[in-house]
Amino acid sequence: MLDQAELLKLEISEKVKKYYELVHAGREFVPGETRIHYAGRVYDEEEMINMVDSILDFWITLGPYGDKLEKGLADYIGVKEAILVNSGSSANLISISALMSDQVEDRILPGDEIITPALTFPTTFAPIIQNGLIPVVVDCELGTYNIDTNKLAEAVSPKTKAMIIPHTLGNPCDMDKIMEICTDYDLFLIEDACDAFGAKYDGKFVGTFGDFSTLSCYPAHHISMGEGGAIFTNDGDLAKIARSMRDWGRDCYCRGDVSFSGACGKRFEYKIKLENQVIDYDHRYVYSNIGYNLKPTDIQAAMGLAQLKKANLFVEKRNLNFNRIYEGLKNYEDLFILPHWIKKAEPSWFAFPITIRPGSKFSRKEILKFLENANIETRLIFAGNILRQPAFKDVKCRVIDGLDNSDLVMSNAFFIGVYPGLDVERISYILEKIGDFVKLKHV
């Protein structure tokens, strides 16, 4: 029989559902007036009920919903470990930092090189610099917008220790070539899969190939925790280091056990050297890594768990919207470079990228202003060529061959949305407005 508190919880859940239906349910689309976002929150009462449930239990730090979400994420893509963090950016920072831990055999050391593309997001690139490493910068391929894998062997030197490779906009990289280079030269691999949740290569989820992979759960991404992310790995030792770095760098792995002796039963058995003596020290306050506090809250994890249940539907809808836009723009391939993907790739599209062909009679600025004035949101492809950005223009690095494609993307490319909140009516309006622009320019 339900007790009074449980009955009250059920009543609150019903009220939350009614509130969602009254306040948050979808609104009618009015062409030209309703803003068409490139991305956004797609949710229902389940996320709100989970989050309220977490609040009622007053789990204000990471707790039971976090445990469930970590297991659910790991099971979904088929890895042994998922470690929740407060952002995809933090996931990238921890992944690189963990491979520099003195607990890793043949670890990465300051001054070592990391191969990465020029076309990237700033917090894919920044952890390389922040850890005193040297980026080896490789151009992208037009159309896939992924790293040019034909240049990877040329990028390797005796100082090269790892790659951090993003699957740009949910389009899987050529993992056969990447894994071949990593194997031949004994390199660590971090897959930045922040934009690619649910994408597959040769039938296998991206994020399962590397020593680490990363996920973003920002609202623009495939599933959301508001702010949040995760690290994936199949290596239990690397997972322990990553958790340590996420949790202040502490050595203790008891994960919230508040009993006297901790989950290990040896909380007060730890010894630490102090000058010329060895003293007893509470294991909860022993730090074996230089870390941070990069945990999300359980309220965020509660939201993420509800989102994860919808992941397959979200991926399906994104790809359906992508295909509708692709078919609608095929007649304009003389003006635009449309996206493509390699044979073994099964993308999970974050957005629809478009590059204006060099020599066109209009500029990117012109079409972006036209679309934005029509209430259609647009975005550039992240940082473009990262080495052209003010914060990164003077970083110490090696550049392979040239970065012409990344420069072209920076000057001529943009993307529009494919997220699950878009429907046939909105997609049709986007295509109509692009057609209107082309006619306006008499091309």
N, C-alpha and C positions, 0 to 999 in steps of 0.2 A: 504494500500500500504506500502511495506517495505521501511524504511528510509535507508539512506546511510550506517549507522553503522551496521544495521541488514544484509544488502546485503554483506557487507564486512565480517561479521561473517560467513555467509554461504559460501563465497568463501574460507575463512580460513579453515573451516571444510572440504571442498572438498580437499584442499591441504593436510591437516592432514591425510585424508583417503588414498590419493595417497602415502604419505610418509610412512605410515604404511605398505602398500602393497609392497613398494620398499625395505624397510629396516628391518621390523620386522616380516613379514610373515614367515611361517614355512619352515624349511630347510630339505633336504633329510637326511634320517638316513643311516649311514654307520656302519655296525656291527663292533665292536671292536675299531672304531675310534671316533664315535660320543658319547659324554658323556651322559649317562643315569642318569639324576638327580633323587634324591628321591622325590623332589618337585620343584616347579618353578612357574613362572608367566605365567598364561594362560589368554590372553586378545586379543582384536582386536582394531579396530579404535574407537569403542564407548568410551572406557576408555580414550583414548588420546583426543578425541574431547571434552568430558566432562571436562577434566582437563584444556585444553586450554581455554574453555569457561569460567571457573572459573577465570583463570588468566586474560583474557580480561576484565572481570568485576572487577578485582583486589580485589577479596575476599581473602585476605591473612591470615585471621583468620577464625574461624568457622562461617559459614553463611548459606545461603539458601540451598546449597547442603547438609549441615549437617542436617538441619531440615527435608529435604526429606528423607535422609538416615535413620535417627532415626525413622521416621514414618514407612518407608518401612521395617526395621528390626523388629520393634514391630509387625507390621501386619503379617509378614512372619511366625514368630513362635507363634503368638497369645498371646502377653502380652500387658499390658497397657503402659509401659514405656521402652524406650531404650535410653541410655545415652552414647554418643560417647566419647571415651577417646583415648589417644595416643598409647595404647598397651593393650594386654590382661593382662600383668603383672600389669599395673596400675589399670585395672579393678578389679583384685584380691585385690590389696592394698586398693582401695576405698571401696570395698564391706565389708571387715573386719573392716576398720576404721569407716565406717558409722554406723555399729551396735554397736559401742562404743560411739556414740554421746550422749550427755546428753538430746537430743531430743527424744531418743528411750526409750520406757517404758521397764523396766527390762533389761537394756542394758548390754552388755558385759563389764567387768571391767578388768583392768590389774591384772594378776595373775589367771584369769579364764582359763579353759581348752577348747581346740578345737580339735575334733577328725579329723584325716586326715590319708591318707595312707603313708607308707614308700616309695613305688614306686611312684614317683611324679616328677613334674617339680620344679626347685628351687624357682620360683616366685609364686608358689602356696603355698609353705611352708614358704617362707621368711616373708610375711606380718604378720604371727602369731608371729614370733620372734620380728619383728620390732615394734609391738604394745604391747610388754610386756606380751604376752599370753603364755600359756604352751601347746605345741602340745602333743596330745595323739596319739601315732603312732601305726597303725594297718597294718598287713601284707596284701599282695595282693594274689589273686587267680592266679594260673598258667593258661594260655590260654586266660582268659578274661583280665588279668592284672589290674583288678579293685580291690577296697578294698574288703576284705573278710567280707561280711555282717554278717556272722555267729558269728563274734567276736565283733560286735558293742555294744550289750547289756553289755558285759563284760567291754567294754571301758568306759562306763558312770560312773561318780562319782558325788557327790554333787557339785563339782566345774565345771562340764562340762556345757558349755553354747551353743555350736554350733558345726556343722560339716562343713568342706570345702572338697568336694568330687569331684575329676575329673572323667570324663567319658573317660577313657584312650584310646587314639588313635581312638576316635570316636565310641567306643563300650559302649553302655549304661549300667550303673550300675543297680543293682536290686533295683529299686526305691520303690517297695512295702515294702521291709524290711527297707530301709532307712527312708521312710516317717513314718513307724510304730514307729521306735525308736524316731524320732524327735517329733512325736505327744505324745508318752507315757511319754517322759522326758522333753517336752516343750523346745526343742532345736531349735535355728536358723539353717537354712540350706543355704549354698552357694554352688551352682553347678558350678564347673569349667568345662564349656562346650567349652573351647577354641579350642579343637581339634574335636569337635563333632557337628558342625553346620549342621542341617538337620537330625540328628539322632532322633529316636523316641523310646519311651517306652510305650507299651500298646496303641499305636496309638496316643500318645501325644508327642510333641516335647520335648526333653531334654532342660533344660534351663527354663522350665515353672513350675517346681515343687518347687523350692526353694524360700526363701525370696529374694535372689539375685541370678543371674547367670552371667557368664562372657563369653566373646567371644574374640578371637584373630583374627586380620585381617593382620597378618604378611604374606609375600608372600608364605610361605609354607602351609598356611591354606586354608580352603575351599573357602573363598572369601577374597580378599586382598584390603587394602588401602595403601600398601607399609609398613608403620608402622601404627598401629591403632588397635582399639578394641572397645568393648561396654559392658555395664552393662544392664541387663534386670531385671525388677521387675514388679509385679502387685500391689505394695503398693505405692500409691501416696506420702505418707509422707516420706517413705524411698527414693523414687526417688528425692524428694526435697533435702534431706540431701546429697545424692550422687552427685547431681549437684553442690551443695554448695561446697563440698570438692574438686570436679574437678575444680571449678572456684574460687580458692584462699581461699575458706571457707566463701565467702561473703554471706550475708543474702538475698541480693536483687535477685529477680527472673525475672527481666524485660527482660533478654535475648536479649540484643542488642538494645532495644528501646532507642533512643537518644533524645527523646522529653524532654522538660523542666521538666515535673513532672513525667516522667517515665510511664511505662505501668500500674502501680498500682495507679497512680494519687496522690501518697502520698510521693514522693521522699524526700521532705524537711520537712515532718511532723514527722519524726522519732526522738525519744528522747533517749539520752544516759546519764548515770550518770558520772559526772566528779568531783571527790572528794565530796564536800558537795553541789554541784549544779547539776541540770539537764539541759543539753544543747540540742539545735537542732543540728541534724547531718544528712548529706546527706546519704540516705539509701544505695547508691552504695558503700559506704565505711564503712559499718557496717559488722562485721565478726562474725558469730554465730557458726562457726566450725573451727577447725584447719585443713586447707586444703592445696592445692597445685595448680599449673597450669598444668593440665594434658589433655588439649584439643588437638585434632588434628587440622589440617588446613582444610579449605573448599576444597582445591585442592585434598587432600586425600579423603574427603567425596565424591567428584565428581567421583573419580575412583571407590570407593566402591559402589556407586549407580548403575553404569554400571555393576559391578560384581554381584550385588544382582539379577539383571535380569537374570543372567545365573546360579543362584544357583541350581535350580533343575537339570539342565543339568550336572553341576559339580558333584553333589552328585551321580547321576545316573552313570556317567563315572567312578568315584572312585570305586563304588561298583562293576561295571562290571570288572574293572581291578583287584580288589581284588579277585573276583570269578575265574577269569582266572588263577591267581597265585595259588589259593587254590587247584583248580583241578589239576594243574600241579605238585603240591608238595605232593599230597596224597600218592603217592607210596613211599615217604620217611618218613613216620610217625614213623618208627622205629628209625630214626635218629633225627628228629625234633619234638618238640611240636608245633603243628599248632594252630592258634587262634580258639577260639569258643565263642559263645555268648548265652545268656539265651533266653528262649522261647519268652518272650514278647519284646525282644530287636530288633530294626531295626537299625543296625549300619549305620553310615555315615563315612566310613573308612578314617582316616588320613594317614595310612600306613599299611603295612603287617608285623606283628611281628613274629619272629621265635626264638624259644629257642632250643639250642642244648641239647639233652638229656644227663644227667650225664652218664659218662662211655663211651662216644663215642670216636672213635679212632682219632679224630681231635679236635682242639681247635677253639674257636671263632676267635681268631686272624688269624688263617690259612685261614678260609673261607672268612673273611673280606678282607684280603690282596689279595686273589685270585680274588674276585669280583671287588675290586677297580682297580686291574691291568687290568681287562677286561673292564674298563671304566663304571662300574656299581656302583653308589653311595650307600653307606650304612650309617646307623646311629645307635647309641645305644638308648635304651629306656630311654631317658632323663637322669636324675641323678641317675637312678637305686635306690638302697636303699639310700635315702637322708642322713641318719645318718652316712654313710660311707664317705661322701664328706668332704673335708678339712674344709670348712666354717661352717659346721653343726655338726661336730663330737662331739663337747663338749656342745651342746645346752641342756638346762634343759628341760626334757620331761618325759613322761611316755610311756613305751613300753608294748604293750599287747601281752602276750604269747611269741611268737618268730617271727623272721623276715626271716625265712629260704627261703621262696619263693622269697622275694625281693632280698635276697643275690644271689640266683640262677639266677634271671633275670640280676642282675648286672654283673655276671661273664659269663653267657652263652647266653644272648639274644641280638638280634639286629633287625632292620627292614629295609625293602626295600620299594620303592615308589609305590603308586597306583594313583598318581595325574592325572588330566585329560590330561596333556601333553603327557602321555604314550599311545601307540597304540599297536595293535596286534603284529606288527613286533618287537617292543622293549620288550614287555612282553615275547614273544617267545625266544628272545635272552637271557633274564635273566634266564628263565627256562633251556635253553640249557647249560648255563654256570654253573648253580648249578648242573646239571646232570654231566657235565664234571668234576667238583670238586669231586663229590661222586665217580666217576669211578677212578679218580686219586688216591684217598685214599683207593681203593679196599674195599669198604664197601657196 
